[in-house]
Amino acid sequence: MKTKSSAEPLIKQEGQELIFDNLTNPRVVSEFIDILNITLNSNNKNLILNFKNTKAAFPNISVPMAGIIENMIGKGITFEFYYLTEYLKKLSIKSPLRVQENKKLAQKASLDKIWRFDSADDIYLLINSFVDELSQIIVCEKGVLEGFEWSINEVLDNVLQHSSRSYGYVMGQVHPKTKHFVFCVYDTGQGIYNSLLTSSVHKPKNPVEALKLAVKEGVTRDKKIGQGNGLWGLHQIVSENTGILNIISNSASYNLTNNKFKTYDRIPQLPYDNGCIVDFQIDYSKEISISKALGGYEPVNLKMESLEDNIGNINIDLQSKESGVGTRKSGEKIRNELINIYKQTNKNITLDFTGVNIVSSSFADELIGKLVTNFGFYGFNNIFKLKNMNPSVQSIVQRSVAQRMMESFNGKKEDQLDDTSSDSD
């Protein structure tokens, strides 16, 4: 089978038709920009985007492409979309989702979608949704969710404050096999180099120097607007996690991998769009010390504080959970959320069943049964308290816990027998 060389184009062009093999290689964005620059100077400004071979899409390609397409439509280029898969439709690569027009969707399923944010209210809603969804579908080590929340807040706010645009684009995605989550933020604004060159005391000589400055503490175009902590803080948190950070702006690129950085110049750009891509990956299986990363600063977790009672314990009202108490999937989401809360706070958690008339056995097993086996019977009783259960709920939970513990005990017993038999050999 013939393999692609590094020089072979990733976008196959046949006249005005562009055929995409994948949306997983960052070089796709550069090739797309090169094609757009030629199209802008041609008589035929119609392009056909063919995704028939596209099997997957990553945020660092999908987000800038969607933003560029929306921007170029305003510059006279028209796009036709062929063979959009159901995943790409859900992604909204054809037309990024406006937050205010899709509030309910944003609150329930914010990941794996390209969002356009136009205000601080949009940012607030999206960040809460990102954190909630991440906490329900994966278990993160201590400091990961807080570090992510602080970082994404700063980066999105930077777009509104410094890009010369009143909007930007963002998408997040979880990669369970590598235990990473990835986010990409993009704007079509003036770019970091122009921002620092024209409106700050810093006068970078070129776009590469501008990116090196941008990740330093205290560098900002205007101290009255911001303190220059955004990209520096993100850089510190990614470094503490040994994650990956890519920043592309104007014609330069900055990459941090394994705590070593590289810079590149001569990145393709559009005449109307200096723009900025901030793409980062965090390993959610690695703990992050936020205090260490941010030089002693420890952000206040207002969400966790809102869950605390007068003596500092965490209270979870199960009746208020939108996912309900009737499915195994709901039990899994709430269990992940509780484990993440405990990892963040190390505080006792009370599960309040007030108003819950009945739960399914699968929900009880997935939530309570698996928490007991995860923490152990003694650990569970030290951390969790169950209150206000009616007799029916109590009976279902007790049966689920007993079955789960028996299954766990039998499994360990079989493992011990296997170990013994292997020793005797």
N, C-alpha and C positions, 0 to 999 in steps of 0.2 A: 504494500500500500504506500502511495506517495505521501510524504509528510511535508507540512508547510515549513519553509525556511523562514528565518526571522525577517528576510527582506520581502517575502511574498506578501502582497496586499491582503488584508483581512476583509476588506470590502471589495467585492467583485463588481465592477461597473460595466454595464452594457448599455451604452447610450445614456439616456436619462434615468435608467433603472440601476439602483444600488442594491446588491444582494448581500445580506449580512449572514455570515456563518455563525457568529456568536456576539453576545454583548457581555463578555467576561474579560476581555483584554483591553487595557487602557489605550492601546495604540489605535483602537477603533475610533476613539474620539478625535485623535490627531488626524487620521485619514479622512474622517467626516468633515473636519474643518477645512482641510486642503481642498476637498471637492466643492465645498460651499464657496470658498474664495474664487474658484474658477467659475462657478455658476453665477456669482454676483456680477461678473464681468462679461457674461455671455448674453445672447439674445433670448435663449430658452431658459426661463427661470422656473421650470416645473421639474420636480424630482419625484421618482417613484421609489419608495422604500419597501424592499421585499424581505420579509422575515421568515420565509418558508424553511430555512435551515437553522433557525435560531432555537436552541434547546434550553438555554439558561440566560439569565441577566443579572449582573451585579450592580449595586448602587453607583459605584464610581464611573460606570459607563452610562447607565440608564439616566441618571439625574442630569448630568451636563448635556446629554443628547436631547432630552426632553426640553430643557431650558433653552438650548440653542435653537431648536425647532420653533418654539413659541416666539423667540426673539426674531428669527429670520422671516417668519410669516409677516411680521410688521415691516420688513425691509423689502418685500416684494417677491420672495421665493414662495412657491406653493408646493405642498407635499401630498402625495397620495400614498396610502398605506396598504400593502398587500400581505395577505396571509398572517395577520396578527393572531398569535395563539391566545387561548383563554388566559394564560398567565400574563402575557404582555398587555392584554386588555385590562385585566385587574390591576396591573402595575400603573396603568394610565400614562404610558409613554407617549401616546398620541396627543393627550391633553391633560397636563398635570391637574390634580384635584385641588380646587380652592377650598380652604378650610371652612370658611363661613357657610359655604353651600353644601358641605358634607360633614357637619358637626357630629351627627350620630355615628357615621361610619368611622370618623377619626377617633371617637371615644371608645369604639369597640374593637376596631381592627386597623391600627395605624401602621403596622409594619408591612413590608413588601408592597408599598405604594409610593408613588411620587407625589409629594405635596407641594403646593405653592403657598407660602405664607406671606401675608400682606400687612401684618400689624403685630404689635406686642401681644394682643389678645390671642392671635393665631398661634404665636410661639408658646404661650402659656398652655393652651389646650393641647398642642402637639406633644410638648415635653411630658406633661402629666400622662398622656396616653402612651407614649413610648415607654416610660418607666413602669407604668401599670402592666402593660402587655409583656414586657421583658420579665418582670417579677413573677408573672403567672405561667410562662412557658419554659423558663430555665431557672436553675438554681445558681446564683452568683456568689462568689466568695466575698468576704467582708471588704467593704470600700468600693466595690465595682460599680454598683448602682449609683451611689452618691457621687463617685468620680465622674461617671458618665453624665449624670444630670447636671452637675456643675459645668462640665465642659460644653455640652450641647447648648446649654442656655447661653453661654458666653459667645459661642460661634454664631448662633442664629441672630443674637442681638447685634453682633458686629456687622452683619449684612445690612441691617436697617440703619445703623449708625454711621458706617464708613464707606459703603460701596457706591454711594450716589444713586442707589436704587431704593425704592420703597418696598421691594419684594425679593424673595429668593425661593430656592427649591431644596427639598430635603427628602431623603429616603433611608430607612433602616432595614436590616436583614439579619437573621440569625443563622449561623452555620454550625449546627450541632456536632458534626463529625470532627471539626477542628476546635470546638468549644470557643468560638469567637462570635461576637456580633460586630457588624460593620455598618457605618453610617457615612453618608456623603452629603455635603452641603454645597450648593452652587449659586452663584449670582452672576448677572450679566453686566456688572458695574464697571467702575473705573480701574479696578485692579489695585493690588497692594502697592506696587511701585508708584503709580500716579497719586495714590492717596497720601503716601509718605512724602513724595517729592513736592507736591503743591501745597499741602496744608499742615506741615509739621516742621519742627526744628531739625528733624532728621532729613538729610539730603543724600539718599542712596545713589551711587554712581550708575547702577544698572538694576534690572529686575531680580537678578540672583542675590545681590547684596540686600535688596529690599526684603526678600524672604528670610535671609539670615537675621536681619534686624527684627522682623516681625515676631520671631519666636523668642526674643529676649524680653525679660521682665521690664515693664514700664515703658515700652515703646508703643506710642500711639500717635495718631495725627493731631489730636487735640485733647489735652488733659482735662479740659472742661467737660468733654463728652465721655471719655473713658480713661481708665488708668493703665491701659496696656497689659491687662492680665489675661485676656482671652486666649490668643494663640499660644502665649507662653504657658498658661495653665494647662491647656490641652496637651502641649508638648511634654510638660512635666508629668502629667498623669499617664500618658501613653508610654513614656520612658520608664516610669515606675512599674508599669505593668509588662514591660518589654513587648509592647504591641507594635503596631505599624501606623505611621502617619505620612500622608502625602499632601503637599500643598502645591497647587499649580496656579500661577497668576501671571498675567501679561505673557511674556515669552519664557518664563522660568519655572523650574520645578524643584521642590525640596522634599527629600525622602528620608525618613527615619525608620530604620529596621535594625533590630537587635542592638538598639542604643548607639548605632553608628549612622551618621547622616551623610548624604550625597546631594549635590546640586547639579542641575542640568540647565542648559540654555538652548535657545532656538526652538522652543516649543511652538507649534503652529497656533496662530491666533487670528481672530476675525477683526476686520477694520472697525466694526461697530461694537466689539465686545472684548474688552481686556479681561474682564471677569475674574473669578476666583473659584477654584475647586478645593474644598477641604475634605479629605477622605481619610478616615481612621478606623482601625480595627483594635478591639480590646479582647483579650483572653479572659473570659469570665470565670475560668477555673483558677486564676491567680489573684491573690489578695492584693489590694491597693491600699497603701497608707496615704490617705489624703493629706494628713498633717505633714508628712515627710515630703510629699510631692509639691505642696504649696507653701513650703517654708514655714511651717508651724500653724498655718491658717486651717481651721476646721469649720467647714460650712455647717450652718444649722439646718437640720433636717426637719422642716416644718411639717411634712406629712407624718413623720413618725411621732412628732410632738402632739399632733392632733388626735392620735390614737391612744394617747396615754391617759390614765385616770389620775386621781389625786396623789396616789402613792407611787406613781411612775410605771405601773404595769400597762401592757398593751391590751386593749379591748377590741375584739373583732365581732361585729354584729352580723351573724350569718344570714339573717332574714333580708338584709340590705344588699346582699350579693346578687348582681344582675344575672350571673350564670346559673343561679338557683341551687337547689340541693337534691336534684333528682337524677343527675347523670354522673358517670365515672369521669367524664372530661371535666366537669365542674369541680369535682373533688380533687382532681390533679392540679387544676389551676390554683385553687385555694391552698392546697398543700404546699405547692412551690412558693406561693406568696408568703405563707407563714414561715417557711424555712428561711426565705430571704429577709423577712422582718427580724427573725431571731439572729441571723448572721450580722445584720446591721446594728442591732441594738443590744443584743445579749440580755434581753429583759424577759420576764415572765409574760405569757400570753394567755388571755382568757377568751374562750370561745363561747359566745352568748347565743343560746338557742331560743331566746324569747321570740314568740310568734311563729316558730317553726313547728308545724303540726305533725309532719312526717318527713322522713328522708328515705331515699332508696338504699338498699343494701350495698349496691355498687358504689354510691357516693360515700357511705360510711366507711367502707373498706378502703377506698382510694384516699380519703382524707385522714380519718382517725387510725384505721388499721395500719396503714403504711407509715404514719408518723410514729406509731408505737414501735414498729420494727426498725425504723430509721434511727430513732434516738434510744431505743431500748425501753423496757417497761419502767425502770427506775428513772432514767433520764426524762422520759415523757412526763411522768408525774411531777418531776421537779420543775419542768418548764411550762407545761400546759395545764389549764384548769377548764373543765367543762361545766357550764352552769345553765340553769333554767331549762333542762330537758324534761319533756313530759314522759310518762311511762313507755309509750310506744317508741319514741325516738331512742330512749335509753336502752330498750330491749334490742333494737336493731343494731345500735352501736356496740353493745356488749357482745352480741353474737358475731359481728364482723371482726371485732378485735380478737375474740377467742379463736376464730377460724384462722385469722392471719398469723397469730402467734403460734398456733399448733403447726401450721404450714412451715413457718420459720424454724420451729424447733425440730420438726421432722427433717427438714433440709439440712440443718446443722448436724443432726444425728447421723444422717446418711453420709455426709462429708467425713465425719469422724470415723465411721466404719470403713469408708474408702481409704482414709489415711492409714488406718490400722492394718488393713489387708495389704496395702502397698509396702508397709514397713516389714511385714512378715515375709514378703517375697525376698 
